[in-house]
């Protein structure tokens, strides 16, 4: 996933074979519990500023946010916790400020702990 300057994009679900597109591509949560420890890694670093990766729950942003700083390829949030219920829809959205070239080839992992 790459984003251009001042754009937002959505992460693709596992096994997605189509073309990347901006928009909602949510994944249902398989069981109730808590999400924690969001890690993101990029094959290429953002340029001219940081890039944020925000976990959305049912189309609402949460406090689970990982930031990749300018010139770096890794970001994490190992502090925030988000409670989820089976069937909730989660989505990871990439956000860049105007003038920032977003990171490329991003992979993300978030830990789901069952109730």
C-alpha positions, 0 to 999 in steps of 0.5 A: 500500500502506498499513499501519495501526498495528503492522501488516506488509504485503507490496508488490504485484507489478507488474501486480497488479490485485486488492485489497491483502492482508496475506500473502506476495506474492513475485516470482521473480528472473529471473536470478542476480546481486545486488540493491542500491539499494532506494528507496521513495517514499510519496504520504503520510508515516508519522505518529508514527514511521518505517516500514521496508521490508524485502526478504525472500529466500525468506521470510527477511529480508535486510539490504536495508532502506529506512526512511521517517522520520516526516513524510518520503516517501522512504527508501533503502538504497544500501549493502547488497547481497544475492546472489540466484540465478535462481528465488529469491523476493523480497518487500518487506514494510512494517513499522510499530511500534505507534502508527505510521500507515504511509505510503500509496501506496508505490512501490519500486525495487530494482536487480538486477545480473546475474552 
